[in-house]
Amino acid sequence: MTARTDFADRLVELDVAQTRTRLAAALAAVKSHPGYAAGPRAATLQGAVGAVERALLLASRECIQRLDAALTEADRPPATLAEAHADIVAGLDADAPAPPVRRSPPPPPMRGPVPPRPRLPARP
């Protein structure tokens, strides 16, 4: 088994610190690969590193925003019962899906008898 495939082994068993260490080791291995700078597979390796770094950046930004919102909520002064109720109602209203937008009027109802459904010929 090569060193590159070992990075993906037993990932679900790792804790946070071990996962970070494994990710750093995998990135270092790809960047130090002889074909990373030049070669027929350089674009593939560089593209993989770029995609991972972009994904980490986006995930980090989202996590920072989530933590910031949690800190803001934790520092908020306690609300009165009426304010708490209003917050809950506002949250429930915010989660409600928007009503559908009708872009054209509904078709007019059919007038007259409904035409019969076509029938297949009888089996021989």
C-alpha positions, -999 to 999 in steps of 0.1 A, spaced: 0 0 0 14 34 -9 16 64 15 -11 83 -3 -38 57 3 -29 55 40 -42 90 46 -78 79 40 -76 48 62 -98 47 94 -108 84 92 -140 79 111 -120 67 141 -100 99 145 -108 127 169 -105 164 160 -68 168 167 -59 136 149 -80 146 119 -63 180 117 -29 163 120 -38 138 92 -51 166 69 -18 186 74 2 155 67 -18 147 35 -14 183 23 23 183 30 27 150 12 9 163 -19 29 195 -19 62 177 -15 54 151 -42 80 152 -70 52 157 -96 36 186 -78 57 214 -93 60 199 -128 51 168 -146 21 152 -163 0 152 -131 10 185 -117 -23 202 -126 -42 174 -109 -22 177 -77 -23 215 -77 -60 214 -84 -67 191 -55 -47 212 -31 -65 243 -44 -99 227 -40 -91 216 -4 -78 250 6 -109 267 -9 -131 242 10 -113 248 42 -115 286 37 -153 285 31 -159 261 60 -137 282 83 -156 313 74 -190 296 80 -178 282 114 -165 316 125 -198 332 117 -216 304 136 -193 309 166 -197 347 165 -235 343 164 -234 320 194 -212 344 214 -236 373 205 -265 352 217 -247 342 249 -239 378 257 -275 390 251 -292 401 283 -321 378 295 -354 386 278 -387 390 295 -413 363 290 -431 385 264 -398 391 245 -390 354 246 -424 345 233 -421 371 205 -386 357 196 -400 322 194 -429 333 172 -406 353 149 -383 323 146 -413 301 137 -425 326 112 -391 329 96 -389 291 90 -422 290 73 -418 285 35 -428 314 13 -462 310 -3 -461 299 -39 -461 326 -65 -487 321 -92 -473 334 -124 -503 330 -146 -541 327 -139 -554 292 -135 -568 276 -166 -605 280 -171 -627 250 -161 -636 226 -189 -670 231 -203 -691 203 -217 -686 166 -213 -652 152 -206 -639 134 -237 -637 96 -234 -603 81 -227 -588 62 -256 -591 25 -254 -567 -2 -267 -582 -27 -292 -594 -60 -276 -568 -87 -274 -572 -115 -299 
